[in-house]
Amino acid sequence: MVGIEHAFEPDHIAAVGTQLFKGKSKKNGKKNILKSAFTKSSLVGAFWGAGHTTTIVVIGCIAYFFTINIQSEIFSGLELMVGAMLIFLGITTIWKKKLTFQHRHPHQHSDGILHYDAHEHNDSDHKHEHKSYLIGLIHGLAGSGSLIALAATTLDNVEMAFTFILLFGLGSIIGMIVVSGLIGLPILLTDRVHFINRIFRYGSAAVSLIIGANILFEIGILNNL
C-alpha cells in the first residue's frame, strides 16, 4: 500500500505525464481504441515502475550488505538531478522534440550475410518504453523511495528487508500503471482533436516545469545545497 501511494507523488505523475504523447492509435472502433490507449499509457507506467524498483533494490543491497551510511546531502544532490530532468521533460514536451540517437540493429540477407544497419532512434515503428524505464531509474535515486530502501535495511533479517523492498516496488509499479493508464486515456483519445490534445500537452509540460523548478529552488537555494 505504501508503494501504491508512492506512485501518486506529484513529481512521478508529472514525469510520466510527459511520456504519454506517443501518436495516433491504429485501432478502429471505440472499444479497440479505448483498449489500445489504456494499454499504451499503462505500459509507460509499468516501465517507469520497473526502473524505479530496480534502483531501490540496488540501493537496498548496497546499504544492507556493505552497511554504508548514505548522507542526506547525497540524496539532496540526486533530487536536484530529478528537478533538472523534470524541467528538461517539460521543455521537450512543449517543443515535441525527442532525443535522437544513431544505433544499429542486426539485419540478415537471404544469402546469410549478417550486418548492422544504422538508423535514427526516433522512428515510429520502434518502441521506446526504455525511456520511461530510464526516467524511473533516475527517480529511484532520489526522494522517499530511496529512504524506504534504507529504512528496510534496519529490519531483523535480509529476507524480511528485501521482501519489504520488493513489495514496495511492486506496489509502486501497480500504482503507476493505474496512474498512467487513467491520465493517458484522455491524452491518447484526443490525439485527433489537435486543439484539446495541445492543451493536455502544454498542461503536462507546465506541471513538469513547475515541479522541477520548485525542486531546484527548495533544495538548491532554500536549503543552500
C-alpha positions as CSV (number, residue, x, y, z in Angstrom):
1,M,0.0,0.0,0.0
2,V,2.9,2.4,0.7
3,G,4.3,1.6,-2.7
4,I,0.9,2.3,-4.4
5,E,0.7,5.6,-2.6
6,H,4.2,6.4,-3.5
7,A,3.3,6.3,-7.2
8,F,0.9,9.2,-6.7
9,E,3.6,11.7,-5.8
10,P,3.3,14.8,-8.0
11,D,6.8,14.6,-9.5
12,H,6.2,11.0,-10.5
13,I,2.9,11.8,-12.2
14,A,4.5,14.8,-13.9
15,A,7.4,12.8,-15.3
16,V,5.1,10.0,-16.7
17,G,2.6,12.5,-18.0
18,T,5.2,13.9,-20.4
19,Q,5.7,10.5,-21.9
20,L,2.1,9.8,-22.9
21,F,2.1,11.8,-26.2
22,K,3.1,8.9,-28.5
23,G,0.9,9.4,-31.5
24,K,-2.3,8.1,-33.0
25,S,-3.9,4.7,-32.3
26,K,-4.0,2.4,-35.3
27,K,-7.1,0.6,-33.9
28,N,-10.6,1.1,-35.2
29,G,-13.8,1.1,-33.1
30,K,-14.4,2.7,-29.8
31,K,-13.7,-0.4,-27.7
32,N,-10.5,-1.2,-29.5
33,I,-9.3,2.5,-29.3
34,L,-10.0,2.5,-25.6
35,K,-8.2,-0.7,-25.0
36,S,-5.2,0.4,-27.1
37,A,-5.0,3.8,-25.4
38,F,-5.1,2.3,-21.9
39,T,-2.6,-0.4,-22.8
40,K,-0.1,2.1,-24.3
41,S,-0.3,4.5,-21.4
42,S,-0.2,1.7,-18.7
43,L,2.9,0.3,-20.3
44,V,4.7,3.6,-19.8
45,G,3.8,3.5,-16.1
46,A,4.9,-0.2,-15.9
47,F,8.3,0.6,-17.3
48,W,8.7,3.6,-15.0
49,G,7.8,1.5,-12.0
50,A,10.3,-1.2,-13.1
51,G,13.1,1.3,-13.3
52,H,12.2,2.9,-10.0
53,T,12.1,-0.6,-8.3
54,T,15.5,-1.5,-9.9
55,T,17.2,1.5,-8.3
56,I,15.6,1.0,-4.9
57,V,16.6,-2.7,-4.8
58,V,20.2,-1.8,-5.8
59,I,20.4,0.9,-3.1
60,G,18.9,-1.5,-0.6
61,C,21.5,-4.2,-1.5
62,I,24.4,-1.8,-1.2
63,A,23.2,-0.3,2.1
64,Y,22.4,-3.7,3.6
65,F,25.4,-5.8,2.6
66,F,28.1,-3.1,2.8
67,T,26.5,-1.3,5.8
68,I,27.0,2.0,4.1
69,N,25.6,5.1,5.7
70,I,24.5,7.3,2.9
71,Q,24.4,11.0,3.8
72,S,21.3,13.0,3.3
73,E,23.2,15.6,1.2
74,I,23.8,12.9,-1.4
75,F,20.1,12.3,-1.8
76,S,19.5,16.1,-1.9
77,G,22.0,16.3,-4.8
78,L,20.3,13.5,-6.6
79,E,16.9,15.2,-6.0
80,L,18.4,18.2,-7.9
81,M,19.0,15.9,-10.8
82,V,15.4,14.9,-10.8
83,G,14.3,18.5,-10.8
84,A,16.5,19.2,-13.8
85,M,15.1,16.2,-15.5
86,L,11.5,17.4,-15.0
87,I,12.4,20.8,-16.5
88,F,14.0,19.0,-19.5
89,L,11.0,16.8,-20.0
90,G,8.7,19.8,-19.8
91,I,10.7,21.7,-22.4
92,T,10.9,18.8,-24.8
93,T,7.2,18.1,-24.4
94,I,6.3,21.7,-25.4
95,W,8.6,21.6,-28.4
96,K,7.5,18.0,-29.2
97,K,11.2,17.2,-29.6
98,K,12.8,13.8,-28.8
99,L,16.4,12.8,-28.3
100,T,17.7,11.0,-31.4
101,F,20.5,8.6,-31.4
102,Q,22.3,6.7,-34.1
103,H,22.1,3.0,-33.2
104,R,22.4,-0.3,-35.0
105,H,20.3,-3.4,-35.4
106,P,21.3,-6.7,-36.9
107,H,20.0,-7.3,-40.5
108,Q,20.4,-10.6,-42.3
109,H,20.2,-11.0,-46.1
110,S,18.8,-14.0,-47.9
111,D,22.4,-15.2,-48.6
112,G,23.1,-15.4,-44.9
113,I,25.3,-12.4,-44.6
114,L,24.7,-10.5,-41.3
115,H,25.4,-6.9,-40.9
116,Y,24.2,-4.0,-38.8
117,D,22.2,-1.1,-40.2
118,A,22.4,2.3,-38.5
119,H,19.2,4.4,-38.2
120,E,17.9,7.3,-36.2
121,H,16.4,6.3,-32.8
122,N,13.2,8.2,-33.5
123,D,11.2,6.1,-35.9
124,S,7.6,5.4,-35.1
125,D,7.8,1.7,-35.5
126,H,10.4,1.3,-32.8
127,K,9.2,1.1,-29.3
128,H,10.9,3.4,-26.8
129,E,9.5,2.3,-23.5
130,H,13.1,2.0,-22.2
131,K,13.0,5.8,-21.9
132,S,10.3,5.5,-19.2
133,Y,12.5,2.9,-17.6
134,L,15.4,5.3,-17.5
135,I,13.3,8.0,-16.0
136,G,12.2,5.6,-13.3
137,L,15.8,4.7,-12.6
138,I,16.6,8.4,-12.1
139,H,13.6,8.9,-9.9
140,G,14.6,5.9,-7.8
141,L,17.9,7.6,-6.9
142,A,16.2,10.4,-5.0
143,G,13.2,11.1,-2.8
144,S,11.3,8.9,-0.4
145,G,11.8,5.7,-2.4
146,S,15.5,5.6,-1.5
147,L,14.6,6.4,2.1
148,I,12.2,3.4,2.1
149,A,15.1,1.2,0.9
150,L,17.4,2.5,3.7
151,A,14.7,2.0,6.3
152,A,14.1,-1.6,5.2
153,T,17.8,-2.4,5.9
154,T,17.1,-1.8,9.7
155,L,14.7,-4.8,9.7
156,D,15.6,-8.0,11.5
157,N,17.0,-10.1,8.6
158,V,17.8,-10.0,4.9
159,E,14.7,-11.9,3.9
160,M,12.4,-9.5,5.7
161,A,14.2,-6.4,4.4
162,F,14.1,-7.4,0.7
163,T,10.6,-8.8,0.9
164,F,9.6,-5.3,2.1
165,I,11.6,-3.6,-0.6
166,L,10.2,-5.8,-3.4
167,L,6.6,-5.5,-2.2
168,F,7.1,-1.7,-2.1
169,G,8.5,-1.8,-5.6
170,L,5.5,-4.0,-6.8
171,G,3.1,-1.5,-5.2
172,S,4.8,1.4,-7.0
173,I,4.5,-0.5,-10.3
174,I,0.8,-1.2,-9.8
175,G,0.2,2.3,-8.7
176,M,2.0,3.9,-11.7
177,I,0.2,1.5,-14.1
178,V,-3.1,2.8,-12.7
179,V,-2.0,6.5,-12.7
180,S,-0.5,6.5,-16.2
181,G,-3.5,4.5,-17.6
182,L,-6.0,6.9,-16.2
183,I,-4.3,10.1,-17.2
184,G,-3.2,8.6,-20.5
185,L,-6.7,7.8,-21.7
186,P,-7.8,11.4,-22.4
187,I,-4.4,12.3,-23.8
188,L,-4.4,9.5,-26.3
189,L,-8.1,9.5,-27.1
190,T,-7.9,13.2,-28.1
191,D,-4.9,12.9,-30.3
192,R,-7.0,13.5,-33.4
193,V,-8.6,16.6,-31.8
194,H,-5.4,18.8,-32.1
195,F,-6.6,21.7,-30.0
196,I,-7.7,19.7,-27.0
197,N,-4.6,17.5,-27.2
198,R,-2.4,20.6,-27.4
199,I,-4.0,21.8,-24.2
200,F,-3.2,18.5,-22.5
201,R,0.4,18.6,-23.8
202,Y,1.1,22.1,-22.7
203,G,-0.6,21.4,-19.3
204,S,1.6,18.3,-18.7
205,A,4.7,20.3,-19.7
206,A,3.8,23.2,-17.5
207,V,3.2,21.0,-14.4
208,S,6.6,19.2,-15.1
209,L,8.3,22.6,-15.4
210,I,6.8,24.0,-12.2
211,I,7.5,20.9,-10.1
212,G,11.1,20.7,-11.4
213,A,11.7,24.4,-10.8
214,N,10.3,24.1,-7.3
215,I,12.6,21.2,-6.5
216,L,15.6,23.2,-7.7
217,F,14.5,26.3,-5.7
218,E,13.8,24.4,-2.4
219,I,17.0,22.3,-2.5
220,G,19.4,24.5,-4.3
221,I,18.5,27.8,-2.8
222,L,16.4,27.5,0.4
223,N,18.5,24.5,1.7
224,N,21.8,26.0,0.4
225,L,23.0,22.8,-1.1
